[in-house]
Amino acid sequence: MKQEEKNSFSKTKNICLPFKSFGRRCTRLAREHRARFYILRRCVTMLICWQDCE
């Protein structure tokens, strides 16, 4: 690989890093929201079922 190609590759890599970390943060936040929504949904379902049994 020529020196110019190495430089352009490293520049491209440095430019892409913030976008990759942004994508990871978005993925992590979406996963957390999904988990919270799942727990909330289960709690509401249990409360509704519990009230029906009384």
DOPA-877897 format. One record per residue (C-alpha): x, y, z; residue in three letters. Coordinates in steps of 0.1 Angstrom, whole numbers, plus 5000, padded with zeros to 4 digits. Layout:
<semars>
XYZala...
</semars>
This chain:
<semars>
500050005000met501350344991lys501850625017gln499050825001glu496550535004glu497450485040lys496850855048asn493550865030ser492450535048phe493350675082ser491451005074lys488450815063thr488550595094lys488850895117asn485851065100ile483650755104cys484350695141leu481950955155pro479150815132phe479850465144lys479750565180ser476450765173phe474950455158gly476050245188arg474450495212arg471250505192cys471150125192thr471750105229arg469050365237leu466550185215ala467349855232arg466850025267glu463550175256his462349845243arg463349675275ala461549935296arg458449925275phe458449545278tyr458649565316ile455949825318leu453649625295arg454149315317arg453449505349cys450249655334val449149315322thr449749155356met447849435373leu444849395350ile444849015355cys445249055392trp442149285394gln440149045373asp440848765398cys439448945428glu
</semars>
